[in-house]
Amino acid sequence: MASVRRTLGGMSASSAAPEPGDHVPHGYIVFDLEIHDAAGYAAYRLDGQASIRRFGGRVLSGDPAPEGIVEPLEGEWLTKRLVITEFPTVDIARAWYHSGLYQAAARKRQATSSGRVLLVGGWDRPW
């Protein structure tokens, strides 16, 4: 793989460029949250979503029940809000989460909600 330099959210990061035919797994950040301050969380969402876009990501799921669908199919799930974000690679997802841009927004999230955050690598092979 050839090494390239990418700009992410105003920051430079080195990464390996995939060769044609390479399978590069997407990176997903999953938030399992309980919101304690809806107005404060709404302000976080604006900053959080703007930072996600700057890193080439997108929000795949994020509506709370009952507006969105969060339906346990097996086992016990106490989730009230499950947010799934997708990034082009695991490295970009990790860089976004640790970036100063997102960490400034994360402080707002942490002040208005509680829960867990998880980095997940996507499947990188064809079925």
PyRosetta script that sets phi, psi and omega in degrees:
from pyrosetta import init, pose_from_sequence

init()
pose = pose_from_sequence("MASVRRTLGGMSASSAAPEPGDHVPHGYIVFDLEIHDAAGYAAYRLDGQASIRRFGGRVLSGDPAPEGIVEPLEGEWLTKRLVITEFPTVDIARAWYHSGLYQAAARKRQATSSGRVLLVGGWDRPW")
pose.set_psi(1, 140.9)
pose.set_omega(1, 177.9)
pose.set_phi(2, -84.9)
pose.set_psi(2, 142.5)
pose.set_omega(2, 179.4)
pose.set_phi(3, -87.4)
pose.set_psi(3, 136.0)
pose.set_omega(3, 178.8)
pose.set_phi(4, -131.4)
pose.set_psi(4, 163.6)
pose.set_omega(4, 176.9)
pose.set_phi(5, -111.5)
pose.set_psi(5, 127.2)
pose.set_omega(5, 178.6)
pose.set_phi(6, -117.2)
pose.set_psi(6, 151.9)
pose.set_omega(6, 173.7)
pose.set_phi(7, -103.9)
pose.set_psi(7, 124.7)
pose.set_omega(7, -177.5)
pose.set_phi(8, -123.8)
pose.set_psi(8, 115.6)
pose.set_omega(8, 175.0)
pose.set_phi(9, 56.3)
pose.set_psi(9, 34.4)
pose.set_omega(9, -179.5)
pose.set_phi(10, 84.7)
pose.set_psi(10, 0.8)
pose.set_omega(10, 179.4)
pose.set_phi(11, -116.4)
pose.set_psi(11, 150.0)
pose.set_omega(11, 176.8)
pose.set_phi(12, -95.7)
pose.set_psi(12, 141.5)
pose.set_omega(12, 177.3)
pose.set_phi(13, -140.6)
pose.set_psi(13, 136.4)
pose.set_omega(13, 176.1)
pose.set_phi(14, -83.9)
pose.set_psi(14, 141.1)
pose.set_omega(14, 176.1)
pose.set_phi(15, -152.9)
pose.set_psi(15, 163.7)
pose.set_omega(15, 178.1)
pose.set_phi(16, -91.1)
pose.set_psi(16, 128.5)
pose.set_omega(16, 178.4)
pose.set_phi(17, -80.6)
pose.set_psi(17, 133.0)
pose.set_omega(17, 179.8)
pose.set_phi(18, -69.7)
pose.set_psi(18, 142.9)
pose.set_omega(18, 173.9)
pose.set_phi(19, -81.6)
pose.set_psi(19, 157.0)
pose.set_omega(19, 176.4)
pose.set_phi(20, -54.8)
pose.set_psi(20, 133.7)
pose.set_omega(20, -179.7)
pose.set_phi(21, 91.8)
pose.set_psi(21, -14.8)
pose.set_omega(21, 176.5)
pose.set_phi(22, -69.3)
pose.set_psi(22, 147.0)
pose.set_omega(22, 175.7)
pose.set_phi(23, -106.3)
pose.set_psi(23, 114.8)
pose.set_omega(23, -178.7)
pose.set_phi(24, -110.5)
pose.set_psi(24, 118.5)
pose.set_omega(24, -178.1)
pose.set_phi(25, -70.4)
pose.set_psi(25, 140.6)
pose.set_omega(25, 171.9)
pose.set_phi(26, -68.9)
pose.set_psi(26, 158.3)
pose.set_omega(26, 174.2)
pose.set_phi(27, -109.4)
pose.set_psi(27, 138.1)
pose.set_omega(27, -179.3)
pose.set_phi(28, -123.7)
pose.set_psi(28, 135.2)
pose.set_omega(28, 171.7)
pose.set_phi(29, -110.4)
pose.set_psi(29, 124.5)
pose.set_omega(29, -177.1)
pose.set_phi(30, -113.9)
pose.set_psi(30, 127.2)
pose.set_omega(30, 177.9)
pose.set_phi(31, -110.7)
pose.set_psi(31, 128.2)
pose.set_omega(31, 174.8)
pose.set_phi(32, -116.0)
pose.set_psi(32, 103.4)
pose.set_omega(32, -166.0)
pose.set_phi(33, -126.7)
pose.set_psi(33, 153.9)
pose.set_omega(33, 166.0)
pose.set_phi(34, -121.9)
pose.set_psi(34, 122.2)
pose.set_omega(34, -176.2)
pose.set_phi(35, -87.2)
pose.set_psi(35, 129.0)
pose.set_omega(35, 178.6)
pose.set_phi(36, -104.5)
pose.set_psi(36, -22.7)
pose.set_omega(36, -177.3)
pose.set_phi(37, -137.8)
pose.set_psi(37, 93.9)
pose.set_omega(37, -174.2)
pose.set_phi(38, -60.6)
pose.set_psi(38, -41.8)
pose.set_omega(38, -179.5)
pose.set_phi(39, -66.1)
pose.set_psi(39, -44.1)
pose.set_omega(39, 177.8)
pose.set_phi(40, -64.6)
pose.set_psi(40, -38.5)
pose.set_omega(40, 179.2)
pose.set_phi(41, -66.6)
pose.set_psi(41, -36.0)
pose.set_omega(41, 178.4)
pose.set_phi(42, -60.7)
pose.set_psi(42, -38.4)
pose.set_omega(42, 177.2)
pose.set_phi(43, -66.7)
pose.set_psi(43, -40.2)
pose.set_omega(43, 176.2)
pose.set_phi(44, -60.5)
pose.set_psi(44, -44.4)
pose.set_omega(44, -177.0)
pose.set_phi(45, -55.3)
pose.set_psi(45, -41.6)
pose.set_omega(45, 179.6)
pose.set_phi(46, -60.7)
pose.set_psi(46, -48.3)
pose.set_omega(46, 179.5)
pose.set_phi(47, -68.0)
pose.set_psi(47, -42.0)
pose.set_omega(47, -179.6)
pose.set_phi(48, -62.4)
pose.set_psi(48, -45.6)
pose.set_omega(48, -179.3)
pose.set_phi(49, -67.1)
pose.set_psi(49, -37.4)
pose.set_omega(49, 177.9)
pose.set_phi(50, -62.9)
pose.set_psi(50, -40.2)
pose.set_omega(50, 179.9)
pose.set_phi(51, -68.8)
pose.set_psi(51, -36.5)
pose.set_omega(51, 177.7)
pose.set_phi(52, -60.6)
pose.set_psi(52, -46.6)
pose.set_omega(52, 179.8)
pose.set_phi(53, -61.7)
pose.set_psi(53, -37.4)
pose.set_omega(53, -179.7)
pose.set_phi(54, -64.6)
pose.set_psi(54, -23.0)
pose.set_omega(54, 178.5)
pose.set_phi(55, -100.7)
pose.set_psi(55, 13.0)
pose.set_omega(55, 176.9)
pose.set_phi(56, 77.1)
pose.set_psi(56, 19.4)
pose.set_omega(56, -179.1)
pose.set_phi(57, -100.1)
pose.set_psi(57, 177.3)
pose.set_omega(57, 177.0)
pose.set_phi(58, -151.7)
pose.set_psi(58, 153.7)
pose.set_omega(58, 177.5)
pose.set_phi(59, -88.4)
pose.set_psi(59, 124.0)
pose.set_omega(59, 179.9)
pose.set_phi(60, -92.6)
pose.set_psi(60, -34.1)
pose.set_omega(60, -177.2)
pose.set_phi(61, -150.7)
pose.set_psi(61, 142.4)
pose.set_omega(61, 179.8)
pose.set_phi(62, -169.7)
pose.set_psi(62, -5.5)
pose.set_omega(62, -178.9)
pose.set_phi(63, -73.9)
pose.set_psi(63, 139.0)
pose.set_omega(63, 176.4)
pose.set_phi(64, -78.9)
pose.set_psi(64, 159.0)
pose.set_omega(64, 169.6)
pose.set_phi(65, -70.5)
pose.set_psi(65, 145.1)
pose.set_omega(65, 7.1)
pose.set_phi(66, -89.9)
pose.set_psi(66, -5.8)
pose.set_omega(66, -178.3)
pose.set_phi(67, -65.1)
pose.set_psi(67, -47.1)
pose.set_omega(67, 178.2)
pose.set_phi(68, -94.1)
pose.set_psi(68, -177.2)
pose.set_omega(68, 179.8)
pose.set_phi(69, -109.0)
pose.set_psi(69, 116.3)
pose.set_omega(69, 170.9)
pose.set_phi(70, -131.2)
pose.set_psi(70, 94.2)
pose.set_omega(70, -171.7)
pose.set_phi(71, -123.9)
pose.set_psi(71, 111.2)
pose.set_omega(71, 176.9)
pose.set_phi(72, -64.3)
pose.set_psi(72, 129.5)
pose.set_omega(72, 178.0)
pose.set_phi(73, -105.0)
pose.set_psi(73, -29.0)
pose.set_omega(73, 175.3)
pose.set_phi(74, -146.5)
pose.set_psi(74, 143.5)
pose.set_omega(74, 177.4)
pose.set_phi(75, 74.8)
pose.set_psi(75, 179.1)
pose.set_omega(75, -178.8)
pose.set_phi(76, -97.6)
pose.set_psi(76, 120.9)
pose.set_omega(76, 177.5)
pose.set_phi(77, -124.0)
pose.set_psi(77, 125.9)
pose.set_omega(77, 179.6)
pose.set_phi(78, -103.4)
pose.set_psi(78, 13.0)
pose.set_omega(78, -175.7)
pose.set_phi(79, -61.2)
pose.set_psi(79, 134.5)
pose.set_omega(79, 174.3)
pose.set_phi(80, -104.2)
pose.set_psi(80, -35.1)
pose.set_omega(80, 177.2)
pose.set_phi(81, -141.5)
pose.set_psi(81, 121.3)
pose.set_omega(81, 177.6)
pose.set_phi(82, -116.7)
pose.set_psi(82, 116.9)
pose.set_omega(82, -178.8)
pose.set_phi(83, -112.4)
pose.set_psi(83, 127.9)
pose.set_omega(83, 178.3)
pose.set_phi(84, -120.4)
pose.set_psi(84, 123.8)
pose.set_omega(84, 176.6)
pose.set_phi(85, -115.3)
pose.set_psi(85, 147.6)
pose.set_omega(85, -178.8)
pose.set_phi(86, -120.4)
pose.set_psi(86, 137.4)
pose.set_omega(86, 176.7)
pose.set_phi(87, -125.9)
pose.set_psi(87, 158.3)
pose.set_omega(87, -177.0)
pose.set_phi(88, -57.9)
pose.set_psi(88, -32.8)
pose.set_omega(88, 179.0)
pose.set_phi(89, -145.5)
pose.set_psi(89, 165.6)
pose.set_omega(89, 175.7)
pose.set_phi(90, -62.9)
pose.set_psi(90, -41.2)
pose.set_omega(90, -179.5)
pose.set_phi(91, -62.4)
pose.set_psi(91, -38.9)
pose.set_omega(91, 178.7)
pose.set_phi(92, -68.8)
pose.set_psi(92, -40.3)
pose.set_omega(92, 177.4)
pose.set_phi(93, -59.8)
pose.set_psi(93, -45.1)
pose.set_omega(93, 179.9)
pose.set_phi(94, -64.7)
pose.set_psi(94, -42.8)
pose.set_omega(94, 179.6)
pose.set_phi(95, -62.6)
pose.set_psi(95, -40.7)
pose.set_omega(95, 177.9)
pose.set_phi(96, -60.2)
pose.set_psi(96, -50.6)
pose.set_omega(96, -176.1)
pose.set_phi(97, -59.5)
pose.set_psi(97, -40.7)
pose.set_omega(97, -176.8)
pose.set_phi(98, -87.1)
pose.set_psi(98, -3.9)
pose.set_omega(98, -178.2)
pose.set_phi(99, -67.1)
pose.set_psi(99, 150.8)
pose.set_omega(99, 174.7)
pose.set_phi(100, -59.9)
pose.set_psi(100, -35.6)
pose.set_omega(100, 179.9)
pose.set_phi(101, -59.5)
pose.set_psi(101, -49.9)
pose.set_omega(101, -179.6)
pose.set_phi(102, -75.3)
pose.set_psi(102, -37.7)
pose.set_omega(102, -177.4)
pose.set_phi(103, -62.0)
pose.set_psi(103, -30.9)
pose.set_omega(103, 174.0)
pose.set_phi(104, -63.5)
pose.set_psi(104, -42.1)
pose.set_omega(104, 177.4)
pose.set_phi(105, -69.7)
pose.set_psi(105, -38.1)
pose.set_omega(105, -177.2)
pose.set_phi(106, -59.7)
pose.set_psi(106, -34.5)
pose.set_omega(106, 178.1)
pose.set_phi(107, -60.6)
pose.set_psi(107, -36.1)
pose.set_omega(107, 176.3)
pose.set_phi(108, -67.0)
pose.set_psi(108, -42.0)
pose.set_omega(108, 178.7)
pose.set_phi(109, -62.1)
pose.set_psi(109, -45.3)
pose.set_omega(109, -177.5)
pose.set_phi(110, -65.5)
pose.set_psi(110, -28.8)
pose.set_omega(110, 178.9)
pose.set_phi(111, -79.2)
pose.set_psi(111, -17.5)
pose.set_omega(111, -173.7)
pose.set_phi(112, -117.7)
pose.set_psi(112, -4.0)
pose.set_omega(112, -177.5)
pose.set_phi(113, -152.2)
pose.set_psi(113, 168.6)
pose.set_omega(113, 172.2)
pose.set_phi(114, -135.3)
pose.set_psi(114, 158.1)
pose.set_omega(114, 179.0)
pose.set_phi(115, 156.0)
pose.set_psi(115, -153.4)
pose.set_omega(115, -176.0)
pose.set_phi(116, -129.8)
pose.set_psi(116, 152.3)
pose.set_omega(116, 178.0)
pose.set_phi(117, -131.8)
pose.set_psi(117, 135.3)
pose.set_omega(117, -173.7)
pose.set_phi(118, -135.5)
pose.set_psi(118, 137.6)
pose.set_omega(118, 172.3)
pose.set_phi(119, -97.3)
pose.set_psi(119, 129.5)
pose.set_omega(119, -178.6)
pose.set_phi(120, -129.4)
pose.set_psi(120, 132.1)
pose.set_omega(120, 174.0)
pose.set_phi(121, -87.4)
pose.set_psi(121, 138.4)
pose.set_omega(121, 179.0)
pose.set_phi(122, -76.5)
pose.set_psi(122, 169.6)
pose.set_omega(122, 176.8)
pose.set_phi(123, -72.0)
pose.set_psi(123, 128.5)
pose.set_omega(123, -173.9)
pose.set_phi(124, -109.9)
pose.set_psi(124, 16.1)
pose.set_omega(124, 178.6)
pose.set_phi(125, -126.5)
pose.set_psi(125, 149.7)
pose.set_omega(125, 176.4)
pose.set_phi(126, -69.5)
pose.set_psi(126, 151.4)
pose.set_omega(126, -179.9)
pose.set_phi(127, -75.5)
pose.dump_pdb("model.pdb")
